[in-house]
Every structure is written in structure tokens, then in C-alpha cells.
Amino acid sequence: MDDIVIYRKHGKTLAEARKPAEHMAAELSEEFDLTCAWHGDVLTFERFGVSGRLEIDDDQVGLIVNLGFLLSALKPSIEREVHKFFDENFAA
């Protein structure tokens, strides 16, 4: 498996940081047919070929994505999109 691991300071309250994370979860679920579930401040998601979690705490947000073999070729473009989303929604 190929992993994407990105952590970023968010400069928001936990409640403020959770709003874009919830938006991200809704978009991922709709666009990529991912099953998403919140477990406290950790959003887990999965579907065939990909799984991961989005973690939020008082200081930072982190995304860990495990890509299966077929999706590993898309790792650079997925990382670009994640960085763009984090830049737009979690700037410190």
C-alpha cells in the first residue's frame, strides 16, 4: 500500500476546524462513494482500494490515506488536492 500522511496546524477552535472536515466528508462520500463515520474527532473513511482517517485536535488536522495498488498511481494528484483543500480550509 502507498500512504499519504499530511498534518497541518489549523489556527481554529476544534468546533471551527470540524466544519470543513464535515464538508470534506460529505464531498468524499458523494463523489467517491466512500463510507465515512465520525469516532469522536476522528473521521474514518473507506471503500475498495482506499481507506484512511482525518484527525482533528486543538492544534492541527491530519489526514492519513492508505491507497491500494490500483490507486497508488494517483498519489501525486490526490496529495495536490489535499494540500489545496487544507490551504483553503485550515490555514493557520
C-alpha positions in Angstrom: 0.0 0.0 0.0 1.0 3.6 -0.6 0.3 6.1 2.1 -0.4 9.8 2.2 0.2 11.4 5.5 -0.3 15.2 5.9 -0.6 17.2 9.1 -1.3 20.9 9.3 -1.8 23.4 12.1 -5.2 24.9 11.7 -5.4 28.0 14.0 -9.1 27.4 14.7 -11.2 26.2 17.6 -12.0 22.5 17.5 -15.6 23.3 16.5 -14.4 25.6 13.7 -12.0 23.0 12.4 -14.6 20.3 12.4 -16.9 22.3 10.0 -14.7 22.0 6.9 -13.9 18.4 7.9 -17.6 17.6 7.8 -17.8 19.3 4.5 -14.9 17.2 3.2 -16.5 14.1 4.5 -19.8 14.9 2.6 -17.9 15.6 -0.6 -15.8 12.4 -0.4 -18.8 10.3 0.4 -20.8 11.7 -2.6 -18.0 12.0 -5.1 -16.1 8.8 -4.4 -18.7 6.6 -2.8 -16.7 6.4 0.4 -18.3 5.2 3.7 -17.5 7.8 6.3 -18.0 7.7 10.1 -17.0 10.0 13.0 -15.5 8.5 16.1 -15.0 11.4 18.4 -12.8 13.8 16.5 -11.6 11.2 14.0 -13.3 10.7 10.7 -12.7 7.3 9.2 -13.4 6.5 5.5 -13.1 3.6 3.2 -14.1 1.9 0.0 -12.4 -0.7 -2.1 -8.8 0.4 -2.7 -8.7 3.2 -0.2 -9.1 3.8 3.5 -8.0 6.4 6.0 -8.8 8.9 8.6 -9.0 12.6 9.2 -7.9 13.6 12.7 -8.7 16.9 14.3 -7.4 18.2 17.6 -7.0 21.6 19.2 -3.8 22.5 17.2 -3.8 20.5 14.0 -5.6 18.5 11.4 -4.1 15.3 10.0 -5.0 13.1 7.1 -3.8 9.6 6.7 -4.8 7.8 3.5 -3.9 4.2 2.6 -4.0 3.7 -1.1 -4.3 0.3 -2.7 -2.2 -0.8 -5.6 -4.6 0.4 -8.3 -4.9 3.9 -6.8 -1.2 4.4 -5.9 -0.6 5.8 -9.4 -2.9 8.7 -8.4 -1.0 9.5 -5.2 0.6 12.8 -6.5 -2.7 14.2 -7.8 -4.5 13.2 -4.6 -1.8 14.8 -2.5 -2.1 18.1 -4.5 -5.9 18.2 -3.9 -5.5 17.5 -0.2 -2.9 20.3 0.1 -5.2 22.6 -1.8 -8.1 21.8 0.5 -6.1 22.2 3.6 -4.7 25.6 2.3 -8.3 26.8 1.7 -9.9 25.5 4.9 -7.2 25.0 7.6 -4.8 27.9 7.1 -3.3 28.8 10.5 
